[in-house]
Amino acid sequence: MVTNSESEQSVDRRLVRSSVSQSTREAKWILLVWFASFVWTLGYCTRYGYQPIDPNQLELVMGMPHWVFWGVVMPWGTTMVVSIWFALVCIRDDELGEEPPASGGDC
C-alpha cells in the first residue's frame, strides 16, 4: 500500500523533473540565440572590419561604419528583441509544490 508520504514524494519528483526539463529547454534556446549572434558578429566584423578602406569612401550607417552597425548593433538589437519575446512568451513558472512550514526564526 502506498502511504501518503510516498505519494507526495512521487508528485515532488514529477514536479522537479518537469521543472528541470523546462529549464533545460529554455537554456538550449538561449544558448542557440547567443551562439547565432556570436557567429554573426564574429564573421561579419572579421569580413568587413579588417579591410583597408579609404576614409573618404567609408560607408556610414547612423554615423557608424557600416560594419559596426551590421556586425555589432544589429545583432545586439535583434538579440534584445528576441530575448524580450522569449521571456514574455516562452519562459513559464513551474509549480513547485507546497512550501514546507518554516522552522525557527524569520531567517
N, C-alpha and C positions, 0 to 999 in steps of 0.2 A: 504494500500500500504506500502511496506517495504521500509524504507529510506536507504540511503547508510550507515549511521552510525549504524543502526540496523544490516545490513548485515555484516559490519565489526566486530561488537561485536559477532555475531554468529560464524564467522570464528575464531576470537580470542578465544572464548570458546572452539571450537573444537581443536584448537592447544594446548591450556592449558590442556584439557582433555587427549589428545594423549600424551603429554609430561609427565603428572602425571602417566598415565598408564604405559608408558615405564620405567619411573624411579622406579615405584613400582615393576615391573617385574625384573629389574636389582637388586634391593635391596633384593628381595627374593632369587635370585640365590647367591648373595654374602653372605647372612646370612646362606644359606644352606651349602655352601663350608666352611665357618667359623665353623659352628656347627659340621660338619663331622670331620674336622680337630681337633677340641676341644675334641670331644668324643674319637677319636682315640688316641690322645696324653694322655688324662687323663686315659683311660682304659689301654693302653699298658704300660705306665710308672708306674701305680699303680700295675699292674700284675707282671711286671718283675723288676721294680726298687727297690722294698722293700723286695726282697728275700735275705736272708743271703747267701753270696757266698764266698767261699774260694778265696782269691786273686790270687792264683796260677791257678785256674780254670776259671777265668774271661774271657769271650769271648770278643774280641775286633774287632770292625769294623772300619777301618780307624783310629785306635788309640783311639777310644772311646769305652766305654762299649756298648755292643750290644743294650741294652735298650735305651740308649741315642740316638744312631744313628737311630734306627727304631721307637722310640717313639717321638723324637723331630726333628731331622734333616730331616728325610724322609718326614714327613707331612709338615714341613716348606718349603722344596724344591718343593714338589708337589703342595702345595697351591700357591707358587710363580709362577710356570709354568701355572697353571690353571688361575690365576689372569691375567697374561700377555695375554694368549689366549683370555680370556673373554674381556679384554679391547680392543684388536685389532679386534676381530671378532663380538662380541655381542653388545657392547655399541655403540650407534649411536647418532649423533647430531640430534636434533629436530629443525624444522623450527619454529621460534618464532614470525614470522610476521615482519612487518616493525618496525624499531626503531623510536620512536617519535622524533620530532625535539628538539634539545637542547634548553632549555630556560635559559638564564642567561649566566654566565661566563663559563670558561673552567672546573670548578669543577663540 
